[in-house]
């Protein structure tokens, strides 16, 4: 079917994009650095708990906020982790933009008629 062929073509285009290439390079650097990987895992785990707490309507306590700030500062000081998170953010923006374009083109969220 032509639709799936186009989807695979889009995937190939994404793989050739600078955003994806930078993401892959940053990912390989993280995977090769045990310390960076540990920092990233810890950051993601605590970030998820922190965000879940906020989404559940609870205000994180001072200790939790300080811990999250210290971890964020550590991430910002560690070049490999910072580069990975930035590269990941940029490829996710591209993916989100594509999703929005498709949703808008198909009027998927238009319930007026």
C-alpha positions as CSV (number, residue, x, y, z in Angstrom):
1,X,0.0,0.0,0.0
2,X,1.3,3.4,-0.9
3,X,0.5,4.9,2.5
4,X,2.9,2.5,4.2
5,X,5.5,3.1,1.5
6,X,5.4,6.8,2.3
7,X,5.7,6.1,6.0
8,X,8.8,4.1,5.4
9,X,10.1,6.8,3.1
10,X,9.5,9.4,5.9
11,X,11.4,7.1,8.3
12,X,14.3,7.0,5.9
13,X,14.2,10.8,5.6
14,X,14.2,11.2,9.4
15,X,17.2,8.8,9.7
16,X,19.0,11.0,7.3
17,X,18.2,14.2,9.2
18,X,20.7,16.2,11.1
19,X,18.5,16.0,14.2
20,X,18.5,12.2,14.1
21,X,22.3,11.9,13.3
22,X,23.1,14.2,16.3
23,X,20.7,12.1,18.5
24,X,22.5,8.9,17.5
25,X,25.9,10.4,18.1
26,X,24.9,11.7,21.5
27,X,23.3,8.3,22.3
28,X,26.5,6.5,21.5
29,X,28.5,8.8,23.7
30,X,26.1,8.2,26.6
31,X,26.2,4.4,26.1
32,X,30.0,4.5,26.1
33,X,30.2,6.4,29.3
34,X,29.1,4.6,32.4
35,X,29.1,7.7,34.6
36,X,27.0,9.6,32.1
37,X,24.6,6.7,31.7
38,X,24.2,6.6,35.5
39,X,23.5,10.3,35.7
40,X,21.0,10.1,32.9
41,X,19.1,7.1,34.5
42,X,19.0,8.8,37.9
43,X,17.8,12.1,36.3
44,X,15.1,10.4,34.4
45,X,13.9,8.4,37.3
46,X,13.7,11.4,39.7
47,X,12.3,13.6,37.0
48,X,9.5,11.1,36.3
49,X,8.7,10.9,40.1
50,X,8.8,14.7,40.4
51,X,6.5,15.3,37.4
52,X,4.1,12.5,38.6
53,X,3.9,14.2,42.0
54,X,3.0,17.6,40.3
55,X,0.5,16.0,38.0
56,X,-1.2,14.3,40.9
57,X,-1.8,17.7,42.4
58,X,0.9,17.4,45.1
59,X,3.4,20.2,45.6
60,X,6.9,18.6,45.9
61,X,8.5,19.4,49.2
62,X,11.6,21.5,49.6
63,X,13.9,18.5,49.9
64,X,12.6,17.0,46.6
65,X,12.8,20.4,44.8
66,X,16.4,20.9,46.0
67,X,17.4,17.3,45.0
68,X,15.9,17.9,41.5
69,X,17.7,21.2,41.2
70,X,21.0,19.6,42.2
71,X,20.5,16.8,39.7
72,X,19.6,19.3,37.0
73,X,22.7,21.2,37.7
74,X,24.8,18.0,37.5
75,X,23.2,17.2,34.2
76,X,24.0,20.7,32.9
77,X,27.6,20.2,34.0
78,X,28.0,16.9,32.3
79,X,28.5,17.6,28.6
80,X,27.5,14.1,27.3
81,X,24.3,14.0,29.2
82,X,23.4,17.6,28.3
83,X,24.1,16.9,24.6
84,X,22.0,13.8,24.7
85,X,19.0,15.4,26.3
86,X,19.2,18.3,23.9
87,X,19.5,16.0,20.8
88,X,16.6,13.9,22.1
89,X,14.5,17.1,22.7
90,X,15.2,18.2,19.1
91,X,14.2,14.9,17.5
92,X,11.1,14.7,19.6
93,X,10.1,18.1,18.5
94,X,10.4,17.0,14.9
95,X,8.3,13.9,15.6
96,X,5.7,16.0,17.4
97,X,5.6,18.5,14.5
98,X,5.0,15.6,12.1
99,X,2.2,14.2,14.3
100,X,0.6,17.7,14.5
101,X,0.8,18.1,10.7
102,X,-0.8,14.7,10.1
103,X,-3.5,15.3,12.7
104,X,-4.3,18.7,11.2
105,X,-4.3,17.5,7.6
106,X,-6.7,14.7,8.5
107,X,-8.9,16.9,10.8
108,X,-8.6,14.2,13.5
109,X,-9.4,16.6,16.3
110,X,-12.1,18.6,14.5
111,X,-15.4,17.4,16.0
112,X,-17.5,20.1,14.5
113,X,-18.7,18.0,11.6
